Amino acid sequence: MRQVGSLSLVQDNIKLAAVGNTVYMPHTLTNTGNGADSFVLSTADIAAATDTDYATNIAIYADANGDGLPDSTTPLCAGLGCTTTTPSLPAGGSYGFVVALSVPPTGTAGL
């Protein structure tokens, strides 16, 4: 049988935050393919790279215990366009991670 790669990404996140705070956006990636696989995670600019009213400092952290908070103070990667790869996940295996966004102190309410 030929391996078929597939995934499911659960990221039901709508968060409000005060300026100057960090928002943690939990995600769960599940390998829905028929064999072991790893997946590339990367950050993209959600608003615009020059829109510092929206967010600064973006990073991806592991969240093995699924509590919605980083497991470590060391990110897997940080900055716009950062890239990291999940460990190899068996078919049906899941990987939890958190995307952290810093809301700048000069942010605009309501964005």
All heavy atoms as an XYZ file, in Angstrom:
770
protein
N       0.848     -1.168      0.000
C       0.000      0.000      0.000
C       0.901      1.241      0.000
O       1.887      1.321      0.693
C      -0.899      0.002      1.243
C      -1.712      1.245      1.315
S      -2.719      1.562      2.803
C      -3.002      0.044      3.573
N       0.520      2.181     -0.778
C       1.246      3.441     -0.874
C       0.826      4.376      0.262
O      -0.345      4.495      0.575
C       0.922      4.067     -2.226
C       1.727      5.258     -2.518
C       1.493      5.711     -3.937
N       2.745      6.265     -4.352
C       3.254      6.201     -5.545
N       2.600      5.604     -6.491
N       4.394      6.733     -5.821
N       1.826      5.056      0.858
C       1.505      5.976      1.944
C       0.837      7.226      1.395
O       1.252      7.793      0.389
C       2.757      6.374      2.713
C       2.430      7.297      3.866
C       3.589      7.519      4.804
O       4.498      6.711      4.868
N       3.545      8.614      5.538
N      -0.210      7.643      2.092
C      -0.933      8.860      1.746
C      -0.840      9.804      2.938
O      -1.221      9.443      4.055
C      -2.420      8.559      1.430
C      -3.185      9.836      1.166
C      -2.530      7.597      0.267
N      -0.304     11.003      2.709
C      -0.193     11.993      3.766
C      -1.474     12.794      3.910
O      -2.107     13.165      2.923
N      -1.855     13.045      5.155
C      -3.061     13.817      5.423
C      -2.988     14.314      6.863
O      -2.363     13.682      7.715
C      -4.293     12.933      5.232
O      -5.481     13.642      5.493
N      -3.628     15.448      7.135
C      -3.621     15.977      8.494
C      -4.918     16.686      8.800
O      -5.670     17.073      7.917
C      -2.449     16.938      8.701
C      -2.507     18.279      7.955
C      -3.091     19.364      8.850
C      -1.121     18.683      7.516
N      -5.143     16.841     10.085
C      -6.255     17.634     10.600
C      -5.642     18.632     11.571
O      -4.807     18.265     12.400
C      -7.247     16.725     11.333
O      -8.184     17.501     12.057
N      -6.043     19.894     11.461
C      -5.517     20.934     12.341
C      -6.682     21.587     13.070
O      -7.556     22.191     12.450
C      -4.738     21.984     11.551
C      -4.119     23.108     12.366
C      -3.076     22.560     13.337
C      -3.501     24.154     11.463
N      -6.692     21.438     14.388
C      -7.725     22.055     15.210
C      -7.122     23.295     15.850
O      -6.108     23.217     16.532
C      -8.231     21.084     16.307
C      -9.232     21.773     17.218
C      -8.840     19.853     15.666
N      -7.744     24.440     15.592
C      -7.222     25.711     16.094
C      -8.348     26.712     16.287
O      -8.339     27.776     15.729
C      -6.130     26.255     15.159
C      -6.464     26.236     13.677
C      -7.373     27.362     13.225
O      -7.418     28.429     13.816
N      -8.104     27.127     12.179
N      -9.316     26.319     17.096
C     -10.485     27.154     17.345
C     -10.085     28.305     18.273
O     -10.231     28.224     19.483
C     -11.586     26.312     17.971
C     -12.873     27.085     18.134
O     -13.039     28.133     17.479
O     -13.716     26.651     18.929
N      -9.530     29.374     17.682
C      -8.967     30.453     18.484
C      -9.505     31.813     18.091
O      -9.289     32.280     16.987
C      -7.445     30.505     18.300
C      -6.737     29.365     18.962
O      -6.702     29.297     20.171
N      -6.173     28.474     18.172
N     -10.206     32.424     19.002
C     -10.543     33.839     18.908
C     -10.228     34.381     20.292
O     -10.821     33.954     21.286
C     -12.016     34.078     18.550
C     -12.318     33.527     17.164
C     -12.342     35.572     18.636
C     -13.783     33.602     16.773
N      -9.255     35.263     20.366
C      -8.796     35.739     21.668
C      -8.787     37.268     21.689
O      -8.505     37.907     20.690
C      -7.371     35.259     21.944
C      -7.188     33.764     21.856
C      -7.197     33.154     23.196
C      -6.997     31.653     23.053
N      -6.590     31.012     24.216
N      -9.070     37.812     22.845
C      -8.937     39.239     23.085
C      -7.778     39.422     24.055
O      -7.590     38.607     24.959
C     -10.212     39.812     23.698
C     -11.475     39.695     22.845
C     -12.677     40.192     23.636
C     -11.319     40.468     21.565
N      -7.016     40.464     23.860
C      -5.886     40.718     24.753
C      -5.665     42.208     24.909
O      -5.921     42.985     23.990
C      -4.624     40.081     24.199
N      -5.192     42.569     26.052
C      -4.838     43.961     26.304
C      -3.486     44.249     25.665
O      -2.657     43.349     25.488
C      -4.783     44.219     27.804
N      -3.283     45.503     25.305
C      -1.998     45.879     24.726
C      -0.887     45.548     25.709
O      -1.073     45.587     26.922
C      -1.962     47.377     24.323
C      -2.962     47.658     23.222
C      -2.195     48.276     25.519
N       0.259     45.152     25.169
C       1.414     44.807     25.982
C       1.427     43.381     26.490
O       2.376     42.965     27.135
N       0.384     42.605     26.205
C       0.308     41.219     26.666
C       0.652     40.241     25.550
O       0.652     40.593     24.375
C      -1.084     40.898     27.199
C      -1.356     41.560     28.526
O      -0.440     41.847     29.278
N      -2.621     41.809     28.814
N       0.885     38.995     25.942
C       1.107     37.913     24.984
C      -0.126     37.033     24.957
O      -0.689     36.703     26.002
C       2.339     37.075     25.377
O       3.488     37.929     25.355
C       2.565     35.925     24.410
N      -0.549     36.652     23.759
C      -1.707     35.790     23.566
C      -1.188     34.425     23.101
O      -0.336     34.352     22.211
C      -2.653     36.369     22.498
C      -3.838     35.455     22.268
C      -3.111     37.756     22.887
N      -1.703     33.365     23.711
C      -1.320     32.002     23.337
C      -2.469     31.340     22.592
O      -3.581     31.259     23.094
C      -0.950     31.186     24.577
C       0.230     31.755     25.311
C       0.071     32.442     26.506
C       1.511     31.627     24.792
C       1.161     32.981     27.167
C       2.611     32.169     25.445
C       2.426     32.835     26.636
O       3.503     33.366     27.288
N      -2.166     30.878     21.384
C      -3.167     30.259     20.521
C      -2.851     28.765     20.396
O      -1.954     28.378     19.639
C      -3.141     30.912     19.141
C      -3.173     32.438     19.168
S      -4.700     33.111     19.766
C      -5.621     33.185     18.271
N      -3.562     27.900     21.146
C      -3.265     26.471     21.096
C      -3.773     25.815     19.810
O      -4.801     26.219     19.257
C      -3.984     25.911     22.316
C      -5.058     26.895     22.627
C      -4.584     28.230     22.127
N      -3.030     24.813     19.354
C      -3.368     24.056     18.149
C      -3.086     22.578     18.396
O      -2.176     22.245     19.151
C      -2.498     24.488     16.964
C      -2.693     25.900     16.542
N      -2.253     26.981     17.273
C      -3.269     26.411     15.430
C      -2.551     28.103     16.630
N      -3.173     27.784     15.517
N      -3.844     21.722     17.729
C      -3.565     20.287     17.738
C      -3.547     19.799     16.301
O      -4.523     19.954     15.573
C      -4.637     19.505     18.533
O      -4.676     20.016     19.863
C      -4.310     18.019     18.566
N      -2.419     19.232     15.897
C      -2.267     18.667     14.561
C      -2.337     17.150     14.696
O      -1.624     16.569     15.525
C      -0.922     19.077     13.965
C      -0.675     18.671     12.527
C       0.194     19.706     11.839
C      -0.024     17.316     12.433
N      -3.206     16.519     13.920
C      -3.347     15.063     13.946
C      -2.995     14.496     12.583
O      -3.471     14.997     11.560
C      -4.789     14.656     14.322
O      -5.096     15.223     15.608
C      -4.949     13.147     14.382
N      -2.152     13.463     12.587
C      -1.790     12.765     11.350
C      -2.953     11.865     10.962
O      -3.202     10.848     11.602
C      -0.519     11.948     11.567
C      -0.106     11.174     10.333
O      -0.753     11.244      9.298
N       0.983     10.428     10.443
N      -3.689     12.245      9.941
C      -4.822     11.452      9.465
C      -4.443     10.622      8.240
O      -5.308     10.032      7.603
C      -6.038     12.356      9.139
O      -5.639     13.332      8.175
C      -6.551     13.046     10.389
N      -3.145     10.576      7.944
C      -2.664      9.738      6.854
C      -2.598      8.278      7.281
O      -2.949      7.916      8.401
N      -2.103      7.438      6.384
C      -2.072      6.007      6.670
C      -0.700      5.494      7.098
O      -0.463      4.296      7.152
C      -2.588      5.208      5.467
C      -1.707      5.371      4.245
O      -0.756      6.153      4.248
N      -2.025      4.641      3.187
N       0.225      6.411      7.417
C       1.553      6.009      7.873
C       2.180      7.119      8.696
O       1.655      8.230      8.786
N       3.331      6.794      9.278
C       4.053      7.799     10.082
C       4.484      8.954      9.187
O       4.836      8.761      8.020
C       5.261      7.155     10.739
N       4.430     10.160      9.729
C       4.797     11.342      8.945
C       5.157     12.475      9.892
O       4.783     12.467     11.060
C       3.619     11.770      8.057
C       4.047     12.373      6.740
O       5.218     12.798      6.625
O       3.207     12.433      5.828
N       5.888     13.450      9.399
C       6.144     14.678     10.145
C       5.651     15.835      9.290
O       5.484     15.706      8.075
C       7.624     14.821     10.496
O       8.411     14.742      9.344
N       5.410     16.967      9.932
C       4.776     18.086      9.263
C       5.537     19.374      9.543
O       6.014     19.590     10.659
C       3.320     18.225      9.725
C       2.506     16.991      9.476
C       2.473     15.966     10.397
C       1.819     16.837      8.284
C       1.744     14.811     10.157
C       1.087     15.696      8.029
C       1.048     14.668      8.968
N       5.625     20.233      8.555
C       6.307     21.514      8.696
C       5.314     22.542      9.223
O       4.222     22.696      8.680
C       6.906     21.979      7.349
C       7.508     23.375      7.484
C       7.946     20.989      6.864
N       5.706     23.224     10.282
C       4.918     24.320     10.847
C       5.674     25.606     10.567
O       6.885     25.660     10.725
C       4.771     24.160     12.362
C       4.222     22.843     12.875
C       4.270     22.822     14.408
C       2.806     22.619     12.377
N       4.957     26.630     10.158
C       5.626     27.913      9.930
C       4.674     29.047     10.261
O       3.460     28.884     10.247
C       6.128     28.038      8.493
O       5.056     28.031      7.588
N       5.260     30.185     10.573
C       4.455     31.360     10.866
C       4.342     32.205      9.601
O       5.244     32.237      8.775
C       5.081     32.210     11.983
O       6.372     32.637     11.571
C       5.174     31.436     13.274
N       3.226     32.838      9.478
C       2.995     33.754      8.364
C       2.459     35.042      8.961
O       1.923     35.051     10.067
C       1.988     33.170      7.381
N       2.586     36.113      8.238
C       2.070     37.386      8.722
C       0.561     37.379      8.587
O       0.032     37.279      7.485
C       2.694     38.529      7.928
C       2.388     39.864      8.556
O       1.724     39.895      9.610
O       2.806     40.871      7.998
N      -0.127     37.472      9.700
C      -1.585     37.393      9.690
C      -2.211     38.667      9.151
O      -3.160     38.627      8.407
C      -2.106     37.089     11.104
C      -1.501     35.774     11.579
C      -3.605     37.019     11.141
C      -1.659     35.527     13.047
N      -1.679     39.795      9.540
C      -2.228     41.070      9.062
C      -1.323     41.566      7.947
O      -1.531     41.254      6.792
C      -2.321     42.069     10.201
N      -0.345     42.310      8.274
C       0.642     42.791      7.303
C       1.957     42.964      8.048
O       1.970     43.332      9.210
C       0.201     44.116      6.697
N       3.041     42.659      7.395
C       4.353     42.684      8.052
C       4.660     44.046      8.674
O       5.408     44.138      9.630
C       5.438     42.304      7.057
N       4.060     45.087      8.155
C       4.331     46.426      8.684
C       3.261     46.898      9.657
O       3.337     48.005     10.158
C       4.433     47.435      7.522
O       3.196     47.418      6.806
C       5.582     47.080      6.605
N       2.269     46.077      9.931
C       1.176     46.469     10.816
C       1.532     46.147     12.258
O       1.119     45.136     12.807
C      -0.110     45.760     10.409
C      -1.305     46.227     11.215
O      -1.142     47.106     12.087
O      -2.401     45.711     10.978
N       2.303     47.009     12.906
C       2.722     46.757     14.277
C       1.624     47.055     15.283
O       1.813     46.838     16.472
C       3.989     47.569     14.614
O       3.706     48.946     14.378
C       5.167     47.116     13.768
N       0.465     47.547     14.842
C      -0.668     47.696     15.746
C      -1.304     46.345     16.031
O      -2.010     46.180     17.019
C      -1.736     48.616     15.146
C      -1.348     50.076     15.203
O      -0.455     50.419     16.008
O      -1.914     50.863     14.447
N      -1.090     45.397     15.157
C      -1.744     44.097     15.284
C      -0.991     43.184     16.238
O      -1.521     42.740     17.236
C      -1.890     43.453     13.903
C      -2.593     42.134     13.955
C      -3.965     42.079     14.172
C      -1.900     40.951     13.835
C      -4.622     40.871     14.259
C      -2.547     39.741     13.915
C      -3.911     39.700     14.124
O      -4.552     38.512     14.211
N       0.246     42.865     15.934
C       1.037     41.977     16.784
C       2.505     42.098     16.413
O       2.850     42.390     15.271
C       0.585     40.536     16.627
N       3.315     41.894     17.399
C       4.750     41.792     17.180
C       5.168     40.455     17.761
O       4.377     39.775     18.411
C       5.505     42.936     17.892
O       5.224     42.866     19.286
C       5.100     44.296     17.345
N       6.366     40.059     17.552
C       6.893     38.818     18.132
C       5.912     37.649     18.014
O       4.945     37.567     18.766
C       7.271     39.006     19.601
C       8.331     40.050     19.784
O       9.138     40.292     18.897
N       8.344     40.680     20.943
N       6.161     36.793     17.092
C       5.371     35.581     16.917
C       6.320     34.404     17.089
O       7.473     34.456     16.657
C       4.661     35.562     15.543
C       3.746     34.355     15.417
C       5.656     35.648     14.408
C       2.814     34.417     14.221
N       5.859     33.366     17.778
C       6.706     32.199     18.027
C       5.840     30.954     18.141
O       4.650     31.031     18.475
C       7.515     32.393     19.300
N       6.451     29.807     17.859
C       5.786     28.512     18.010
C       6.479     27.758     19.143
O       7.708     27.669     19.185
C       5.860     27.690     16.709
C       5.149     28.424     15.566
C       5.250     26.295     16.923
C       5.293     27.746     14.213
N       5.667     27.219     20.062
C       6.163     26.444     21.199
C       5.477     25.082     21.220
O       4.314     24.956     20.820
C       5.818     27.135     22.522
C       6.483     28.458     22.744
C       5.924     29.637     22.271
C       7.671     28.536     23.461
C       6.535     30.864     22.497
C       8.287     29.763     23.689
C       7.710     30.915     23.202
O       8.320     32.126     23.429
N       6.155     24.085     21.750
C       5.540     22.770     21.961
C       4.538     22.879     23.112
O       4.713     23.672     24.039
C       6.613     21.736     22.292
N       3.471     22.074     23.034
C       2.452     22.003     24.088
C       2.040     20.543     24.243
O       0.911     20.162     23.932
C       1.257     22.892     23.731
C       0.177     22.877     24.809
O       0.468     22.515     25.961
O      -0.974     23.223     24.475
N       2.956     19.719     24.736
C       2.722     18.276     24.832
C       1.587     17.919     25.784
O       0.872     16.948     25.561
C       4.003     17.566     25.250
N       1.396     18.710     26.850
C       0.353     18.370     27.818
C      -1.011     18.959     27.457
O      -1.988     18.742     28.162
C       0.769     18.784     29.237
C       0.970     20.276     29.381
O       0.744     21.043     28.451
N       1.426     20.688     30.555
N      -1.092     19.728     26.369
C      -2.371     20.231     25.878
C      -3.053     21.252     26.774
O      -4.268     21.435     26.685
N      -2.274     21.975     27.600
C      -2.901     22.960     28.484
C      -3.026     24.343     27.862
O      -3.497     25.277     28.485
C      -2.157     23.043     29.816
C      -0.752     23.611     29.699
O      -0.280     23.866     28.562
O      -0.107     23.794     30.754
N      -2.586     24.490     26.597
C      -2.712     25.772     25.904
C      -1.605     26.757     26.226
O      -1.673     27.905     25.809
N      -0.586     26.302     26.965
C       0.558     27.150     27.314
C       1.846     26.474     26.856
O       1.918     25.245     26.792
C       0.606     27.380     28.829
C      -0.590     28.124     29.410
C      -0.541     28.096     30.940
C      -0.646     29.549     28.899
N       2.870     27.260     26.557
C       4.134     26.661     26.136
C       4.701     25.734     27.215
O       4.583     26.006     28.406
C       5.059     27.866     25.932
C       4.141     29.030     25.723
C       2.920     28.726     26.536
N       5.319     24.628     26.772
C       5.962     23.697     27.696
C       7.324     24.204     28.155
O       7.871     23.711     29.133
C       6.156     22.328     27.039
C       4.835     21.621     26.793
O       3.840     21.958     27.449
O       4.815     20.709     25.946
N       7.874     25.160     27.431
C       9.230     25.650     27.691
C       9.273     27.144     27.401
O       8.413     27.674     26.702
C      10.204     24.908     26.767
O      11.454     25.531     26.716
N      10.290     27.801     27.903
C      10.480     29.211     27.573
C      11.264     29.370     26.276
O      11.413     30.478     25.779
C      11.226     29.945     28.705
O      12.484     29.303     28.925
C      10.398     29.946     29.994
N      11.727     28.267     25.725
C      12.484     28.298     24.475
C      11.556     27.922     23.312
O      11.034     26.812     23.272
C      13.670     27.309     24.525
O      14.476     27.627     25.648
C      14.488     27.379     23.254
N      11.335     28.842     22.369
C      10.454     28.525     21.240
C      11.101     27.526     20.284
O      12.325     27.422     20.196
C      10.243     29.873     20.558
C      11.439     30.678     20.922
C      11.870     30.205     22.283
N      10.248     26.802     19.569
C      10.735     25.930     18.493
C      11.246     26.786     17.347
O      12.179     26.419     16.647
C       9.613     25.006     18.014
C       9.027     24.074     19.074
C       7.788     23.374     18.533
C      10.072     23.075     19.533
N      10.596     27.923     17.126
C      11.044     28.926     16.160
C      10.344     30.233     16.496
O       9.330     30.240     17.182
C      10.786     28.498     14.716
S       9.062     28.507     14.190
N      10.907     31.331     16.019
C      10.331     32.641     16.331
C      10.518     33.578     15.151
O      11.463     33.442     14.380
C      10.983     33.233     17.576
N       9.583     34.522     15.008
C       9.639     35.524     13.956
C       8.766     35.160     12.776
O       8.353     34.018     12.609
N       8.453     36.167     11.967
C       7.656     35.923     10.761
C       8.429     35.010      9.830
O       9.613     35.221      9.594
C       7.336     37.243     10.066
C       6.421     38.169     10.837
C       6.263     39.491     10.101
C       5.066     37.532     11.058
N       7.779     33.997      9.346
C       8.413     33.065      8.432
C       9.267     32.005      9.113
O       9.984     31.269      8.450
N       9.195     31.899     10.450
C       9.969     30.844     11.114
C       9.383     29.492     10.746
O       8.205     29.371     10.437
C      10.015     31.056     12.621
S       8.562     30.536     13.559
N      10.220     28.476     10.745
C       9.804     27.138     10.338
C      10.356     26.112     11.305
O      11.507     26.193     11.714
C      10.318     26.826      8.919
O       9.784     27.804      8.021
C       9.877     25.464      8.455
N       9.531     25.149     11.667
C       9.941     24.019     12.481
C       9.194     22.783     11.991
O       8.197     22.906     11.270
C       9.677     24.281     13.984
O      10.257     23.240     14.770
C       8.198     24.402     14.276
N       9.666     21.622     12.357
C       9.047     20.374     11.916
C       8.607     19.573     13.132
O       9.338     19.485     14.119
C      10.039     19.555     11.072
O      10.462     20.353      9.963
C       9.408     18.286     10.537
N       7.424     18.987     13.061
C       6.930     18.152     14.155
C       7.789     16.885     14.230
O       8.422     16.499     13.248
C       5.468     17.728     13.925
O       5.394     16.837     12.815
C       4.556     18.919     13.724
N       7.760     16.234     15.387
C       8.362     14.908     15.426
C       7.563     13.980     14.509
O       6.436     14.311     14.111
C       8.214     14.481     16.887
C       7.623     15.625     17.623
C       7.212     16.661     16.648
N       8.108     12.845     14.189
C       7.371     11.868     13.387
C       6.156     11.395     14.183
O       6.280     10.991     15.340
C       8.267     10.680     13.034
O       7.548      9.756     12.248
N       4.982     11.502     13.560
C       3.734     11.094     14.206
C       3.215      9.831     13.538
O       3.120      9.771     12.311
C       2.677     12.190     14.069
C       3.002     13.562     14.659
C       1.909     14.554     14.302
C       3.163     13.456     16.160
N       2.855      8.819     14.318
C       2.253      7.634     13.706
C       0.875      7.993     13.151
O       0.292      9.011     13.528
C       2.147      6.652     14.879
C       2.041      7.524     16.092
C       2.876      8.745     15.772
N       0.345      7.172     12.281
C      -1.019      7.387     11.789
C      -1.945      7.510     13.001
O      -1.894      6.680     13.914
C      -1.462      6.232     10.893
N      -2.733      8.578     13.042
C      -3.635      8.827     14.163
C      -2.998      9.568     15.321
O      -3.681      9.972     16.246
N      -1.671      9.776     15.269
C      -0.972     10.485     16.336
C      -1.199     11.984     16.262
O      -1.442     12.543     15.196
N      -1.114     12.645     17.411
C      -1.356     14.092     17.481
C      -0.149     14.809     18.064
O       0.637     14.230     18.809
C      -2.576     14.394     18.349
O      -3.749     13.915     17.744
N      -0.056     16.097     17.739
C       1.011     16.961     18.235
C       0.394     18.289     18.643
O      -0.284     18.936     17.846
C       2.063     17.180     17.141
C       3.215     18.051     17.560
C       4.188     17.570     18.419
C       3.327     19.356     17.102
C       5.251     18.365     18.812
C       4.392     20.160     17.480
C       5.348     19.650     18.338
O       6.405     20.432     18.728
N       0.605     18.691     19.879
C       0.095     19.968     20.361
C       1.164     21.033     20.305
O       2.323     20.782     20.631
N       0.766     22.216     19.870
C       1.682     23.341     19.862
C       0.908     24.628     20.099
O      -0.316     24.668     19.978
C       2.504     23.409     18.559
C       1.713     23.639     17.309
C       1.587     24.915     16.765
C       1.101     22.584     16.649
C       0.877     25.137     15.594
C       0.382     22.793     15.480
C       0.272     24.057     14.950
N       1.647     25.656     20.487
C       1.060     26.952     20.803
C       1.744     28.005     19.946
O       2.969     28.005     19.820
C       1.273     27.294     22.299
C       0.785     28.687     22.614
C       0.587     26.286     23.179
N       0.958     28.886     19.354
C       1.508     30.048     18.666
C       1.320     31.221     19.615
O       0.208     31.481     20.086
C       0.802     30.303     17.317
C       1.332     31.579     16.668
C       0.956     29.109     16.390
N       2.426     31.893     19.936
C       2.385     33.042     20.849
C       2.527     34.327     20.038
O       3.401     34.429     19.184
C       3.512     32.940     21.869
N       1.645     35.270     20.305
C       1.671     36.578     19.649
C       1.758     37.652     20.723
O       0.986     37.638     21.678
C       0.404     36.817     18.842
C       0.110     35.861     17.705
C      -1.351     35.948     17.305
C       0.988     36.195     16.543
N       2.683     38.575     20.579
C       2.788     39.693     21.515
C       2.028     40.889     20.943
O       2.235     41.284     19.812
C       4.253     40.093     21.711
O       4.961     39.032     22.302
N       1.132     41.422     21.771
C       0.393     42.617     21.381
C       1.243     43.809     21.823
O       1.555     43.945     23.000
C      -1.007     42.665     22.054
C      -1.752     43.919     21.632
C      -1.786     41.408     21.720
N       1.628     44.670     20.888
C       2.529     45.760     21.258
C       1.863     46.782     22.178
O       0.648     46.961     22.139
C       2.875     46.406     19.903
C       1.736     46.060     19.021
C       1.238     44.717     19.474
N       2.656     47.438     23.011
C       2.099     48.463     23.901
C       1.494     49.636     23.150
O       0.693     50.380     23.689
C       3.276     48.913     24.754
C       4.481     48.243     24.240
C       4.079     47.249     23.203
N       1.845     49.784     21.883
C       1.283     50.856     21.061
C       0.100     50.364     20.237
O      -0.355     51.049     19.341
C       2.367     51.397     20.106
O       2.834     50.308     19.294
C       3.499     52.018     20.872
N      -0.384     49.160     20.529
C      -1.480     48.570     19.758
C      -2.737     49.410     19.810
O      -2.936     50.231     20.708
N      -3.583     49.194     18.832
C      -4.837     49.919     18.725
C      -5.982     49.008     19.159
O      -6.094     47.892     18.661
C      -5.071     50.390     17.265
O      -3.959     51.174     16.875
C      -6.354     51.168     17.147
N      -6.823     49.444     20.062
C      -7.948     48.659     20.529
C      -8.894     48.375     19.377
O      -9.108     49.198     18.500
C      -8.673     49.406     21.637
N      -9.438     47.158     19.383
C     -10.453     46.790     18.405
C      -9.942     46.189     17.125
O     -10.723     45.896     16.253
N      -8.660     45.968     16.998
C      -8.142     45.337     15.765
C      -8.284     43.857     15.852
O      -8.269     43.253     16.839
C      -6.674     45.696     15.532
C      -6.408     47.122     15.124
C      -4.907     47.343     14.938
C      -7.123     47.470     13.853
